[in-house]
Amino acid sequence: MRDSQVRCMAAVCVWALVLVVLLPALILLSIDTRFGLALAVQCVVVAHAGGGLTRVLTDASVRLVAFGFWLFAYVWLGLAPLAMLATDSYPLEYRTGETTAFAAATLTELGLLAYSAGAALSSGRNGGSSVVFAPLLSRRLSPLPVLLLCCLSLALAVVLIPGQEGGLRAFFTSRQALWQSRAEADATHALRIWALAVPAFLALAALVQLPRPPQRDRLLRAIHWAVLPSLLVLNVIVNNPISRPRFWAGTVLLVLLFSWRRFSTPRAFRVVAAAITAVVLFAFPYSDYFRYDEREVVQVVPLAEQFSTSMDYDAFQQMQTGIDYVQENGFSPSAVLGLILFMVPRSMWPDKPQATGIELAQYAGYDFHNLSAPLWIESYLWGGAPCVVAVFCLLGAAGRRMDDVRERLRHRRRTLAVLLVPAFAFYQLIFLRGSLMAIVGPLLLLLTVPLFITSRAAGPYRSPSPGRQPTTTSHALIPGHRRHS
């Protein structure tokens, strides 16, 4: 037992050293650092987010939702702002003062504290949120509704793909070309594409989870093997990284990966999560190769330069813009109504709020409006710091409950938890980056479609006794060692 504790502490110390000390030092020592109060607060943010990510990467349970949150917080609102504040260099033209930069860093840390508090308060509790999440995530995939969804996805493809501008070829056209043709910016076109992409992805993920039909049921077996390759081809068409955002294409791949039984174990999760972290840190900036028509030779630049010059990391600068926007125009609580009634067309609601990213881009005077608006600044615009605390506390509590319930259902195949939790966990990167108005439609499809292909579990969900829960709060061993009791 003592050996396992030593190995546990060794794993925690190694990851903490890398994430909290070495990587930030690599950024700060490679540039001429400008010290200030905002940079000091940002160092606290990096330490907090790095500690959260360390916790996930060394936990003895699979915590997919927590992994998605802390990965985004560490990279996009931890290391990237650290490089920007240290060099006073930003990817966009709009500039703010030290006071606004300090406020943005403080707002980031406030959200992280609220998230941590919500997760801690929800940890180990069997009432409240468990009443909602446990029965929901224990629902079972039903073969017939899954096959109907597969057929519906293929039928939608037959109808919608030829009917859109450019037909099949448009799905292998760069996003730059789509934006220039205004096709991607058109709301109706975007809804049609998501109506194809999300059901096709969920149908494939659900079909893979179903057991193979028995040999004697020849008709069902023939349908299964006829539909599977068709769905694979359809997903290559509508969910490829050429015409779709990298975040979405990555979500599709990771959900399919983590819904595979071999990768549902804690040890496999730790290995794959570590690999994903490395890819996001060092390879993500170069993954937009297919985004443009004219593809230049990939040039590898230092991490600090990448963080402070690439528009992929505009989140912190957009937060600063949002704080200045509030100081000049006040809060915008009506934006919440726009999210709730997002399906109402602007022809019926001329004063419908715009996506926050677009609103902030117009305020800053940019010609290019496809910018992010992190959940931190979205919730701040609704009503200030109290809204930020409430939103992130609820998000932390919900994420912890989803992870806990999925862990308890890990050995039960065909449950909704196998499909829904990974989907939300990795779509979080889009959800946290914003704007919410732009992604609420796909998010709604992602969360509701699985309900129609599942049925209530045969027996009531039973939480394990308190004596069986400590594994959710313990840490992992170094790979290659086994626990000895």
C-alpha positions in Angstrom: 0.0 0.0 0.0 2.8 2.4 0.8 4.5 1.6 -2.5 1.3 2.5 -4.4 1.1 5.8 -2.5 4.7 6.6 -3.4 4.0 5.9 -7.0 0.8 8.0 -6.8 2.7 11.0 -5.4 5.4 10.5 -8.0 2.9 10.7 -10.8 1.3 13.9 -9.3 4.7 15.5 -8.8 5.8 14.8 -12.4 2.7 16.2 -14.0 2.6 19.2 -11.6 6.3 19.9 -12.4 5.6 19.8 -16.2 2.3 21.7 -16.2 2.8 24.3 -13.4 6.6 24.9 -13.6 8.4 23.7 -16.8 5.9 24.8 -19.5 5.2 28.3 -18.0 9.0 28.7 -17.4 9.6 27.7 -21.0 7.4 30.5 -22.2 8.6 33.2 -19.8 12.3 32.5 -20.3 12.1 32.4 -24.1 10.9 36.1 -24.3 11.6 39.5 -22.8 9.1 39.4 -20.0 7.2 42.5 -18.9 6.2 42.0 -15.3 3.0 43.5 -13.9 0.0 42.9 -11.6 -2.0 41.3 -14.4 0.9 38.8 -15.2 1.1 37.9 -11.5 -2.6 37.0 -11.4 -2.2 35.1 -14.6 0.5 33.0 -13.0 -2.1 32.1 -10.4 -4.5 31.1 -13.2 -1.8 28.9 -14.8 -1.1 27.2 -11.4 -4.8 26.6 -10.8 -5.5 25.3 -14.2 -2.3 23.2 -14.3 -3.2 21.7 -10.9 -6.7 20.8 -12.1 -5.3 19.2 -15.2 -2.8 17.3 -13.1 -5.5 16.0 -10.9 -7.4 14.6 -13.9 -4.4 13.1 -15.5 -3.5 11.2 -12.3 -6.9 10.2 -11.1 -7.8 6.6 -10.7 -11.2 7.2 -12.4 -12.1 8.3 -15.9 -13.1 12.0 -15.7 -13.8 13.1 -19.3 -15.8 16.2 -18.5 -13.2 17.5 -16.1 -10.5 16.7 -18.6 -12.2 18.8 -21.3 -12.7 21.8 -19.0 -9.2 21.9 -17.5 -7.5 21.3 -20.9 -9.3 24.4 -22.3 -8.6 26.5 -19.2 -4.9 25.5 -19.1 -4.1 26.1 -22.8 -6.5 28.9 -24.0 -6.9 30.9 -20.7 -3.7 29.8 -19.0 -0.6 29.5 -21.1 -1.8 31.7 -24.1 -2.6 34.7 -21.9 0.6 34.2 -20.0 2.6 34.7 -23.3 0.4 37.7 -24.3 0.8 39.5 -21.0 4.5 38.8 -20.8 5.2 40.2 -24.3 2.3 42.7 -24.5 1.7 41.1 -27.9 -1.7 40.0 -29.1 -3.1 38.3 -32.2 -5.8 41.0 -32.8 -5.4 44.8 -33.2 -7.6 46.0 -30.3 -5.6 47.0 -27.3 -6.6 47.7 -23.7 -4.7 49.0 -20.6 -3.2 47.2 -17.7 -6.3 47.6 -15.6 -8.5 45.8 -18.1 -5.8 43.0 -18.5 -5.8 42.6 -14.7 -9.6 42.4 -14.7 -9.6 39.8 -17.4 -7.1 37.6 -15.5 -9.1 38.0 -12.3 -12.3 37.1 -14.1 -10.7 34.0 -15.4 -9.5 32.9 -11.9 -13.0 33.7 -10.5 -14.6 31.3 -13.0 -12.0 28.6 -12.1 -12.6 29.0 -8.4 -16.4 28.8 -8.9 -16.0 25.6 -11.1 -13.7 24.0 -8.5 -16.2 24.9 -5.7 -19.1 23.5 -7.6 -17.3 20.2 -8.4 -16.2 19.9 -4.7 -19.7 20.5 -3.4 -21.1 17.9 -5.8 -18.5 15.3 -5.1 -19.7 12.2 -3.3 -23.3 13.4 -3.0 -26.0 11.0 -3.9 -28.9 13.4 -3.8 -29.8 16.5 -5.7 -28.1 16.3 -9.1 -27.8 12.5 -8.9 -31.6 12.3 -9.1 -31.3 14.0 -12.5 -28.1 12.5 -14.0 -28.2 8.9 -12.7 -31.6 7.8 -14.3 -30.8 9.8 -17.4 -27.3 8.4 -18.1 -28.4 4.9 -17.2 -30.9 4.7 -20.1 -30.2 1.9 -22.5 -29.6 2.1 -26.3 -32.5 0.6 -28.2 -31.6 -1.3 -31.4 -34.7 -0.3 -33.4 -34.5 3.4 -32.7 -30.8 3.4 -33.4 -31.3 1.8 -36.8 -34.1 4.3 -37.5 -31.7 7.1 -36.7 -29.2 5.6 -39.1 -31.7 5.4 -41.9 -32.9 8.9 -41.2 -29.3 10.2 -41.3 -28.7 8.6 -44.7 -32.1 9.9 -46.0 -31.2 13.4 -44.9 -27.9 13.1 -46.7 -29.6 12.1 -50.0 -32.0 15.0 -49.7 -29.7 17.8 -48.4 -26.3 17.2 -49.9 -27.4 17.6 -53.6 -29.6 20.5 -52.7 -27.0 22.8 -51.2 -24.8 25.1 -53.2 -21.8 23.2 -54.6 -23.3 19.8 -53.7 -20.9 17.1 -52.5 -17.9 19.1 -53.6 -18.7 21.8 -51.0 -17.9 19.4 -48.1 -14.4 19.2 -49.3 -14.0 22.9 -49.9 -11.9 25.0 -47.5 -13.7 27.0 -44.8 -12.1 30.1 -46.2 -13.8 29.6 -49.6 -17.1 28.9 -47.9 -16.8 32.1 -45.9 -15.9 34.1 -49.0 -19.0 32.7 -50.7 -21.0 33.6 -47.6 -22.4 30.1 -47.6 -20.9 29.3 -44.1 -22.1 32.6 -42.7 -25.7 31.9 -43.8 -27.8 30.8 -40.8 -30.1 28.5 -42.8 -27.1 26.8 -44.5 -25.4 26.3 -41.1 -28.5 24.7 -39.7 -28.8 22.3 -42.7 -25.1 21.3 -42.2 -25.5 20.7 -38.5 -28.7 18.7 -39.2 -26.6 16.4 -41.3 -23.4 16.3 -39.2 -24.8 15.7 -35.7 -27.3 12.9 -36.4 -24.8 11.2 -38.7 -22.1 11.2 -36.0 -24.5 10.1 -33.2 -25.9 7.3 -35.4 -22.5 5.9 -36.1 -21.4 6.1 -32.4 -24.6 4.4 -31.3 -24.5 1.7 -33.9 -20.9 0.8 -32.9 -22.2 0.4 -29.3 -24.9 -2.1 -30.3 -24.0 -5.8 -30.1 -23.8 -7.7 -33.3 -27.1 -9.3 -34.2 -27.2 -13.1 -33.7 -26.4 -15.3 -36.7 -30.0 -16.5 -36.8 -31.4 -13.0 -37.2 -30.2 -12.7 -40.8 -32.4 -9.7 -41.7 -31.2 -7.5 -38.8 -27.6 -8.6 -39.3 -27.8 -7.7 -43.0 -29.2 -4.3 -42.2 -26.5 -3.7 -39.6 -23.6 -4.5 -42.0 -25.2 -2.5 -44.8 -25.7 0.6 -42.7 -22.3 0.7 -41.0 -20.1 1.3 -44.0 -22.6 3.8 -45.4 -22.5 5.8 -42.1 -18.7 5.7 -42.2 -18.7 7.2 -45.6 -21.3 9.8 -44.6 -19.2 10.9 -41.6 -16.1 11.3 -43.8 -18.2 13.6 -46.0 -20.0 15.7 -43.4 -17.6 15.6 -40.4 -14.2 16.0 -42.1 -11.7 18.6 -40.9 -11.6 20.4 -44.3 -15.0 22.0 -44.3 -15.9 21.6 -40.6 -14.2 23.3 -37.6 -11.2 21.4 -36.1 -12.9 21.4 -32.7 -15.9 19.6 -34.1 -13.9 17.1 -36.2 -11.8 16.4 -33.1 -15.0 15.9 -31.0 -16.2 13.3 -33.4 -13.0 11.3 -33.4 -12.5 11.4 -29.6 -16.1 10.4 -28.9 -15.7 7.4 -31.2 -12.3 6.6 -29.5 -13.6 6.8 -25.9 -16.8 4.9 -26.6 -14.6 1.9 -27.6 -14.5 -0.4 -24.6 -10.7 -0.7 -24.6 -10.3 3.0 -23.9 -12.9 3.1 -21.1 -10.4 1.9 -18.5 -8.7 4.4 -16.2 -5.2 3.4 -17.3 -6.0 3.7 -21.0 -7.7 7.1 -20.4 -4.6 8.4 -18.6 -2.4 7.4 -21.5 -4.7 8.8 -24.2 -5.5 12.0 -22.2 -1.8 12.7 -21.9 -1.3 12.2 -25.6 -4.2 14.6 -26.4 -2.7 17.2 -24.1 0.6 17.0 -25.9 -1.2 17.2 -29.3 -3.3 20.2 -28.3 -0.2 22.0 -26.9 2.2 21.4 -29.7 0.3 20.3 -32.8 -3.1 22.1 -32.7 -1.9 25.4 -34.1 -0.7 23.7 -37.2 -3.9 21.6 -37.7 -5.6 24.4 -39.8 -3.7 23.3 -42.9 -7.0 22.6 -44.8 -8.7 25.8 -43.7 -7.3 27.9 -46.5 -7.2 27.6 -50.3 -3.6 28.6 -50.6 -1.6 26.3 -48.3 1.8 27.6 -47.2 4.6 25.5 -45.9 4.2 24.8 -42.2 6.7 26.7 -40.2 7.3 25.7 -36.6 7.7 28.7 -34.3 8.3 28.9 -30.5 5.3 28.2 -28.2 5.2 31.7 -26.9 5.1 33.2 -30.3 2.4 30.9 -31.4 0.3 31.8 -28.4 0.7 35.5 -28.9 0.2 35.7 -32.7 -2.3 33.0 -33.7 -6.0 33.9 -33.8 -6.7 30.4 -32.5 -5.9 31.9 -29.1 -8.0 35.1 -29.2 -10.1 34.1 -26.2 -8.2 36.2 -23.6 -8.1 39.2 -25.8 -11.8 38.9 -26.5 -12.4 38.9 -22.7 -10.5 42.2 -22.5 -12.6 43.6 -25.3 -15.8 42.4 -23.5 -14.8 44.2 -20.2 -14.2 47.4 -22.1 -17.6 46.9 -23.9 -19.4 46.6 -20.5 -17.7 49.7 -19.2 -19.0 51.7 -22.1 -22.4 50.0 -22.8 -23.4 48.3 -19.6 -24.5 44.7 -19.2 -26.7 42.8 -21.7 -29.1 40.5 -19.9 -31.2 40.2 -23.0 -28.5 38.1 -24.6 -29.8 35.2 -22.4 -33.2 35.5 -24.1 -31.5 35.3 -27.5 -30.0 31.9 -26.5 -33.3 30.5 -25.3 -35.1 31.7 -28.5 -32.2 31.0 -30.9 -34.5 29.3 -33.4 -36.7 32.5 -33.9 -35.6 34.0 -37.3 -34.4 37.6 -37.4 -37.2 38.4 -39.9 -39.6 37.8 -37.0 -37.4 39.4 -34.3 -35.4 42.3 -35.8 -33.8 43.1 -32.5 -32.6 39.6 -31.8 -29.2 39.7 -30.0 -26.2 38.9 -32.1 -23.6 36.3 -31.2 -21.3 37.8 -28.6 -18.2 37.2 -30.7 -19.7 39.2 -33.5 -20.8 41.9 -31.1 -17.3 42.3 -29.6 -15.7 42.2 -33.1 -17.9 45.0 -34.3 -17.2 47.0 -31.1 -13.4 46.6 -31.7 -13.8 47.6 -35.3 -12.7 44.4 -37.0 -13.7 43.4 -40.5 -13.5 39.8 -39.6 -16.3 38.7 -37.2 -15.7 35.0 -36.8 -14.1 35.4 -33.3 -14.6 33.6 -30.0 -16.4 34.8 -26.9 -15.4 32.5 -23.9 -18.1 31.5 -21.5 -16.4 33.7 -18.9 -17.1 36.9 -20.8 -20.5 35.6 -22.1 -21.7 35.2 -18.5 -20.1 38.4 -17.4 -22.0 40.3 -20.0 -25.3 38.9 -18.7 -24.9 40.4 -15.2 -21.3 40.8 -14.0 -19.3 38.7 -11.6 -22.3 37.1 -9.8 -23.4 35.5 -13.1 -19.9 34.2 -13.7 -19.9 32.6 -10.2 -23.3 31.0 -10.7 -22.7 29.7 -14.2 -19.3 28.1 -13.4 -20.5 26.7 -10.0 -23.4 24.9 -11.8 -21.1 23.8 -14.6 -18.6 22.3 -12.1 -21.3 20.5 -10.2 -22.9 19.1 -13.3 -19.6 18.0 -14.8 -18.6 16.2 -11.6 -21.9 14.4 -11.4 -21.7 13.3 -15.0 -18.2 12.0 -14.5 -19.2 10.1 -11.3 -22.3 8.5 -12.8 -20.4 7.5 -16.0 -17.7 5.9 -13.8 -20.2 3.9 -11.9 -21.8 2.7 -15.2 -18.4 2.0 -16.9 -18.9 -1.7 -17.0 -22.5 -1.5 -18.4 -22.4 -1.4 -22.1 -25.1 0.4 -24.3 -25.9 3.0 -21.7 -26.5 6.6 -22.6 -23.5 7.5 -20.4 -21.1 5.8 -23.0 -22.4 8.1 -25.7 -23.5 11.4 -24.1 -20.7 12.0 -21.5 -17.8 11.9 -24.0 -19.8 13.9 -26.5 -20.4 16.7 -24.0 -16.9 16.4 -22.5 -15.2 17.2 -25.8 -17.8 19.5 -27.2 -17.0 21.5 -24.1 -14.0 23.0 -25.9 -16.4 24.6 -28.4 -18.9 25.4 -25.7 -16.3 27.2 -23.5 -14.7 29.0 -26.4 -18.0 30.4 -27.7 -19.9 32.2 -29.0 -22.9 30.4 -27.4 -25.3 31.8 -30.0 -23.3 30.0 -32.7 -23.1 26.6 -31.0 -26.4 26.3 -29.1 -28.1 24.6 -32.0 -25.6 21.8 -32.4 -25.4 21.5 -28.6 -29.1 21.0 -28.4 -29.0 18.3 -31.1 -26.1 16.6 -29.4 -27.9 16.4 -26.0 -31.5 15.6 -27.2 -31.0 13.2 -30.1 -29.6 10.4 -27.9 -32.8 10.6 -25.8 -34.8 9.3 -28.7 -32.6 6.3 -29.3 -32.6 5.1 -25.7 -35.1 3.7 -23.3 -35.4 3.6 -19.6 -33.2 1.0 -17.9 -34.9 -2.2 -16.8 -34.0 -1.7 -13.1 -33.7 1.4 -10.9 -30.2 3.0 -10.7 -28.5 2.3 -7.4 -25.6 4.3 -6.2 -22.8 2.2 -4.7 -22.4 2.2 -1.0 -20.2 4.9 0.6 -17.5 2.3 1.2 -17.1 1.7 -2.6 -16.7 5.4 -3.6 -13.1 6.3 -2.6 -11.8 5.2 -6.0 -13.3 8.4 -7.5 -11.0 10.6 -5.5 -7.8 8.6 -5.4 -5.0 8.9 -7.9 -3.4 6.7 -10.5 -0.3 4.7 -10.4 2.6 5.1 -12.7 1.9 3.1 -15.9 3.5 -0.3 -15.7 2.8 -0.9 -12.0 0.0 -2.7 -10.3 -1.7 -1.8 -7.1 -0.9 -4.1 -4.1 -3.2 -4.2 -1.1 
